């Protein structure tokens, strides 16, 4: 299992995370009771499946070692995905990139 994972956020969610110092989750996270993350090899598929056509996104790389409540659980196609049971603290975010998803093409750029 990877020591890092990724959370795809809208710019608004990213600004809230920066401002509040923690993120309770997007609507889908709140509905499911945990924050959805993707392992490095899962993030492109997650982006294409759930965020196609969006250009207002931020890709936050998360240090899983800095988190409590991480469980790797089966999801899409039986793959194990990291789920965070609790808030995502800003202190666990180690890198952010702007993210644009055009169809199945995922573009990452340093966030400015």
C-alpha positions in Angstrom: 0.0 0.0 0.0 1.2 3.4 -0.9 2.2 5.9 1.9 0.6 8.7 -0.1 -2.8 9.0 -1.7 -4.8 11.8 -3.5 -7.9 13.7 -2.9 -9.6 15.5 -5.8 -11.1 18.8 -4.6 -12.9 21.6 -6.2 -11.2 25.0 -5.9 -13.9 26.0 -3.4 -13.2 22.9 -1.3 -9.4 23.5 -1.4 -9.9 27.1 -0.3 -12.1 25.9 2.6 -9.5 23.3 3.6 -6.8 26.0 3.6 -8.9 28.5 5.5 -10.2 26.1 8.1 -7.2 23.8 8.4 -9.2 20.7 7.9 -11.8 19.2 5.5 -14.8 17.3 6.6 -15.5 16.0 3.1 -17.3 16.6 -0.2 -21.0 15.8 -0.3 -20.3 12.2 -1.5 -17.8 11.8 1.4 -20.3 13.1 4.0 -23.0 10.8 2.5 -20.7 7.7 2.7 -19.3 8.5 6.1 -15.6 8.7 5.1 -13.4 10.8 2.8 -12.6 9.1 -0.5 -9.0 9.1 -1.6 -7.2 7.4 -4.5 -3.9 5.6 -4.5 -1.4 7.0 -7.1 -2.3 4.3 -9.7 -6.0 5.0 -9.2 -6.2 8.8 -9.4 -6.4 9.1 -13.2 -9.3 6.6 -13.4 -11.1 8.3 -10.5 -10.7 11.7 -12.2 -12.0 10.5 -15.5 -14.9 8.6 -14.0 -16.1 11.2 -11.5 -14.8 14.6 -12.7 -14.8 14.5 -16.5 -15.1 18.0 -18.1 -14.0 19.8 -14.9 -11.2 22.4 -14.9 -11.8 23.9 -11.5 -10.1 21.1 -9.6 -7.2 20.7 -7.2 -5.3 17.4 -6.7 -4.0 17.2 -3.1 -1.4 14.6 -2.4 -1.9 13.3 1.2 0.7 11.7 3.5 -1.3 8.8 4.9 1.2 8.4 7.7 0.1 11.7 9.2 -3.6 10.5 9.4 -5.5 8.5 11.9 -8.5 6.5 10.7 -7.2 5.4 7.2 -8.7 2.1 6.0 -8.0 0.4 2.7 -11.3 -1.0 1.6 -12.6 -2.7 -1.6 -14.4 -0.4 -4.0 -14.5 -0.1 -7.8 -13.6 -3.4 -9.4 -12.6 -4.9 -6.0 -9.6 -2.5 -5.8 -8.5 -1.4 -2.4 -9.0 2.4 -1.9 -7.8 4.5 1.0 -10.8 5.9 3.0 -10.3 8.4 5.8 -12.7 8.1 8.7 -12.4 11.6 10.1 -11.4 15.0 8.8 -8.6 15.6 6.4 -6.1 18.0 8.1 -4.2 20.5 6.0 -1.0 19.3 7.7 -1.3 16.0 5.9 -1.4 17.6 2.5 2.2 17.5 1.1 1.6 18.8 -2.5 -1.1 20.3 -4.5 -1.6 20.6 -8.3 -4.3 22.2 -10.5 -6.2 19.4 -12.2 -8.2 19.5 -15.4 -10.1 16.5 -16.7 -11.0 16.4 -20.4 -12.7 13.1 -21.2 -10.1 10.5 -20.1 -7.2 12.9 -20.3 -6.0 14.2 -17.0 -3.8 17.2 -16.9 -1.8 18.2 -13.8 0.0 21.5 -13.4 1.6 23.2 -10.4 -0.9 25.2 -8.6 -0.4 28.9 -8.7 
